Amino acid sequence: MGYILITGACGGLGKVFCRELIKTDDLFLTGRSLTRLNELKAELCAVNPNAKVIVFQADLTSEKERENLFSFADENGITFSGYFAVAGADIQKAFLKYTPEKIVFQTRLNFEANIAVCREVLVRREKDLKILCVSSMSGSTPMPYFAIYSATKSALINFYTSLRYEVKDAKITILAPGGIPTREDVKRDIQIQGWTGRMSSKPAEFVVKKALKALDKNKRLVIPGAFNKFVYGLEKLVPLSVKCRFVAKKWKGKEKDAF
């Protein structure tokens, strides 16, 4: 039995996935902070002492560090029964306020690193493989002042939808949540949106439960929450220009850098 590789394991949503998956699976966790990874490992091992937990510090935007990660896996005979692509950068600002470095960072982490890791998992896979990619409801429509974020999340939806038809013997599900109040900056974003933000946001535990249930059934896309499903359907009926003007008005002048 292989390991489930979880990127962004130490983030709010990543931790909740880890806490649920450790009940039945061995985990291979990655993140940028070795201290936080070891703290999480200790917590998980206390929950299920029989499970195996491996931690590996890596900045996934670095091709070299990705190579180191999978070299370590090969040297230790590690194969993968799952890939949970949770890592991502939530940057919110006008495009012209980005530095060239931030453009590269966000596009690499949100998309390039995500699918590069996926490829390495696929060539080291167990027969039974499950993949869950965390996208966003922002990936379903253009988002002024979230331009790169929404573009990368849209790219993930298209990529993993395509992959379902190339790798038919794996379960592949895309998670597209609304706001998940695991950090103070996200909580502020939810408050800025008013009642729509409060209706759209769901606790991480709720989101993870819905995601795992959808993955078990090999559903292509899961959108947690009845309100979010309604908005997703409604967006298809609203003219694009109307949606973009609405989003631009709400978010213009508000900024948030990568957490």
C-alpha positions, 0 to 999 in steps of 0.5 A, spaced: 500 500 500 502 506 497 502 513 501 498 519 499 502 525 498 499 531 500 502 538 498 500 544 503 499 539 508 500 545 514 495 549 511 488 550 514 485 545 509 491 541 508 491 539 516 484 537 516 485 533 510 491 530 514 486 529 520 481 525 516 486 521 512 490 519 517 485 514 520 485 509 514 492 511 510 499 512 510 501 519 509 507 523 505 506 530 507 510 536 504 510 544 506 515 549 506 516 549 514 520 543 517 518 545 524 510 545 522 511 539 518 514 535 524 508 538 529 503 536 524 506 529 524 506 528 531 499 530 532 497 525 526 501 519 529 498 520 536 491 519 532 493 513 529 500 510 531 499 504 526 499 509 520 506 511 517 507 519 516 513 521 512 514 529 512 519 532 507 520 540 506 520 542 499 518 549 496 514 546 490 516 552 486 523 550 485 524 544 480 530 542 484 526 541 490 521 537 487 526 533 484 529 532 491 522 530 493 521 524 488 529 522 489 527 521 496 521 517 494 525 513 489 531 511 494 526 509 499 521 505 495 515 509 496 509 509 491 503 513 491 496 511 492 493 518 492 495 525 491 492 531 494 494 537 491 492 543 496 498 548 496 496 554 493 498 562 493 492 566 494 494 573 492 489 579 491 491 585 487 490 589 481 495 586 476 499 592 475 501 592 482 504 585 481 512 584 481 515 580 476 517 575 481 510 574 484 507 573 477 512 567 477 511 565 484 503 564 483 503 561 477 508 556 478 505 554 485 498 554 483 499 551 476 505 548 474 508 545 480 501 542 481 501 538 475 508 537 475 508 533 482 501 530 479 506 527 473 511 524 478 506 521 482 503 518 476 509 514 474 510 512 481 503 510 482 499 504 486 494 500 481 488 504 486 490 511 485 485 517 487 487 524 486 484 530 489 485 537 486 483 543 490 481 549 485 476 554 487 469 557 485 473 563 482 476 558 477 469 558 474 469 565 471 474 571 470 475 575 477 478 582 476 483 583 482 484 576 482 486 575 475 492 570 476 488 566 481 482 565 478 486 564 471 490 558 475 484 555 478 480 555 471 487 552 468 486 546 474 479 545 472 481 544 465 487 540 466 484 535 471 478 534 467 482 532 461 486 528 465 480 524 467 479 521 460 487 520 459 487 516 466 481 512 466 483 507 472 484 513 477 479 516 481 480 524 480 476 529 483 476 537 483 474 541 489 471 548 488 469 551 494 467 558 496 471 561 502 474 557 508 475 561 514 481 557 516 485 564 516 484 571 519 485 574 512 480 569 509 475 571 514 476 578 513 475 577 505 468 573 507 466 579 511 467 584 505 463 580 501 457 581 506 451 576 506 454 572 500 460 571 503 457 568 509 452 564 505 458 561 501 463 560 506 463 553 509 468 550 515 474 546 513 471 540 516 465 540 512 468 541 505 473 535 507 467 531 508 464 533 501 470 532 498 472 525 500 465 523 499 465 525 492 472 522 490 470 516 493 464 516 487 469 519 482 465 525 481 469 530 476 467 536 480 464 538 487 462 544 490 460 544 497 454 548 499 447 548 496 448 556 496 455 555 492 451 550 487 446 555 486 451 561 484 455 556 480 449 554 476 447 562 476 453 564 473 452 560 467 446 565 465 449 571 467 452 575 461 460 575 462 460 583 462 455 583 468 459 578 472 466 582 471 463 589 473 460 586 479 467 583 481 471 589 480 466 593 483 467 589 490 474 588 490 477 594 487 482 597 492 483 591 496 489 587 496 492 581 499 499 578 498 501 570 499 500 568 506 
